[in-house]
Amino acid sequence: MGWALVAAAEPHHRKGWVKRFDPRFWTVDFARPMMASVVTPDTQTLRVEAVFHNREDLAGLIWEAEDRWDHPLLAYETRRDFRHTQLRFRWRSGGIKPLDALHGPTLTIEGRDAAGNPRAWYVRLWNYAVGSAEDAVVSLDFDTLAGGFLLPGEADPVWAGDVDRMFISLVAPTYDGSAGLLAAPAEGWAEMSEMLCSGSGSVLAIGDAVLPEQGLGIAAGYDDEYHLTPARVVRQAIHLGYRGDIVHYVGMSHFMRLAVTGGALKVGVAGGALNAPCTAWHRAFAAACRAAGLGVIWSLSYELFDAYCPEAWKQRDSAGAPALTGWAPPSTLLSPAHAEAMGWLQLVARGFVAIAVEAGLAVKFQVGEPWWWVGEGGRLCAYDAATTAMLGSASVAIADVRGALTAPQRAMLDALGGLLAASTAALVAAARDEAGAAGLASHLLVYLPTVLDAAAPEVRRANVPTAWAAPAFDVLQLEDYDWVTGGCGAETAGARAAMAERLGYPAHEQHYFSGFVLRGEDRAHWAAIADAADAARAAGVARTFIWALPQVARDGFVHFDGEDAVQAYDAVDFPLAIGREAMVVTEFSTQIVSSPSGHEQRASEWAEARMRYDAGPGVRSESDVRALADFFRARRGAARAFRFRDPFDHGSAADGGLPGPGDQLLGVGDGSRRQFALVKRYGAGDAMQVRSIRLPVGGSVRVSVDGIETAAFAVTDEGEVLLDAPPGPGIAVRAGYLFDVPVRFAEDRLEVSRATFLAGELASVPLVEVRAPW
């Protein structure tokens, strides 16, 4: 497959036009614990739903001059000059402070004044409204706007020539800026309809790339997309070529309804398990997916924002400490043994399934990463009161789940697996019951690095219970992003085989999740993610998904199918005797622009050289002609690549001799990485070129770790070294090898005649290197 990272939107990416203030591109934000969402009922309308919990809660409905949320190929242009622009809309609201009130809806404009000094202006919308305080037409001319509560006496003229963003503030009717919980949650809404933007500054260029439909699917998550409109999310998925089902993780922090319990906000169910903004957003999301021809796999995990979780619901270790993830602030894990916690989770599942049924979508539900948490030091979090009570005498002390365990300890892990399996079965049953006649396809998502941790092999008894075996779920979904981005992707094939052996789901009943990249500065990880996705497809899994859309957009990741057909490859050798006489050409591609003065600007387009060969000089007899013709036909001319031995450069040794275990540095250990790609270095210092070696000759690879040759390794199908054990931090891994080059015939015809080579004339059999098709 092909992939690329688009660093930033360029002018040539702009293929369309959009009106400034298009409803799809507004966002909403707020501070926890309040919740709000924005949807687009039609092309000229946006609607905000909000729920307030504190007297000081404030939501901002935001328009940004810079598009920070769309993929670079789809983003609108950054234009900070808002002058010569007029915006008109009908404002309606309920359950929030009205337009005429103190602290009523205010347009805050952030930017710089005409002298370049940072400024903010506060424009009271009521000053530009005609109608009532909850139903009015608002007209804003950015050339004549003024901040201030009362006009004209308190007018503060706005300079709209250099704006970063603007937002409309929404607060509850009881808002006074002070701290403290409201007596009860307050729900409110606001709607801007009949939106009309005019003037010479009203149009923005926008990226409108439409990539071809591709074989990969896309995953997304509400915790990362709650602030965007569903229309914006679905637009990105469709334009980037993703089709079929979107795997939508409903999250762990934004969907739940909250209520005051013991002076603190905890999850509640009065009025339903889902809060009103979440329900409105997901209804719009489901409808947008249905209209775009996309399906949705609704993903619900046992993870919950720690601050919202009742204390009795949490998994705990033997010292009573709750299971806490590494997020900041942390989330926790629900105990599968706690009846109330599992009952709440089932209500959540019913809420999302009901949305799917209402939208007319095929109902697909995923139980996402259900497990017993293992904390630092191998501390098993299976000692909460509910679990201990349910296990009874089977609950025994396990100080560290790593290493050898006693029979009673293993029996406890088996019992925990039974509890986990029972809870997931009940969750799926509740979702299926809610789906009713629509039916339901069940999915189970398992995170391989945790449940198959080599340091704690017995944990799979608890976290991969045999009761999950087929046909307990319709689809087994696997993910392993820590392995992939940590350079341990070779673990995946063995882990997939172990899961298939334990649970019995063949590849065609499996899905694979490839990703993700947590931080933008680590965007180089997309190379490994793309490789892992391609390997999963080659392994025959039913569907491969990229995790996840927000990170794809942030980093500009683009995937496209089609290269595989061009780079089809046969693992066969070109006739070696013929190839030994080949002529060799090493080439780069450099764009050179010369000025009239003779100065040049040079841009190197290739990171690595590309090899060309002419094997014609090796054709010396009729038997050579027959062998070559047979080989050419089997490759279908230029259609299929093959292995070729470069007569001058086919080994790791600097002097061209036999390979030794210390020839080339592959990398250094970090205590967990076992897989190292073969490379060969040319030159030295800043001018050094590092060549990827993808086709080592079988049996020729020799490896050393910390200077000592070892046989404790294997060579993967991708031509990489997989050590039996990870080297420690800073330990050098080196290798020596013979290698071939992947090439194809440069032309689709082969011309060789008896008269030609009998007369001493050389035939021409051009070959060209291809990038390895993996």
Secondary structure, DSSP 4 states (H G I P E B T S, - for coil): -EEEE--S--GGGEEEEEETT-GGG-EEE--TT-EEEEEEEETTEEEEEEEEEETT-EEEEEEESS--SS-TTTPBPP----TT-EEEEEEEEESS--TTSTT-SEEEEEEE-TTS-EEEEEEEGGGGEEEETTEEEEEEETTT-EEBSSTTTT-EE--TTSEEEEEEEEE-TT--S--SEEEEEEEEEEEEEEEEEESTT-EEEEE---PPP-S-EEEEEHHHHTTS-HHHHHHHHHHTT--SEEEEE--SSSSB-EEEETTEEEE--TT-SB-HHHHHHHHHHHHHHHHHT-EEEEEEESEEEGGGS-GGGB-B-TTSPBPB-SSSS-EEEB-TT-HHHHHHHHHHHHHHHHHHHHHTPPPEEEEE-----EEGGGEE---SHHHHHHHGGG----S--SS---HHHHHHHHHHHHHHHHHHHHHHHHHHHHHGGG--EEEEEEEHHHHT-TT-GGGHHHHS-GGG-TTSSSEEEEE-HHHHHTT-TTHHHHHHHHHHHHH---GGGEEEEE----SGGGGGGHHHHHHHHHHHHHTT-SEEEEE-HHHHHHHTEEEE--HHHHT-EEEEE--HHHHTT-EEEEE--EEEEE-TTS-EEEEE--SS-EEEEE-GGG--SHHHHHHHHHHHHHTTTTTSEEEE--SS--BS-TTSSS--TTSEEEEE--SS--EEE-EEEES-GGG-EEEE--EEPTT--EEEETTEEE--EEE-TTSEEEESSPPPTT-EEEEE-BEEEEEEESSS-----HHHHHTTPPP--EEEE-----
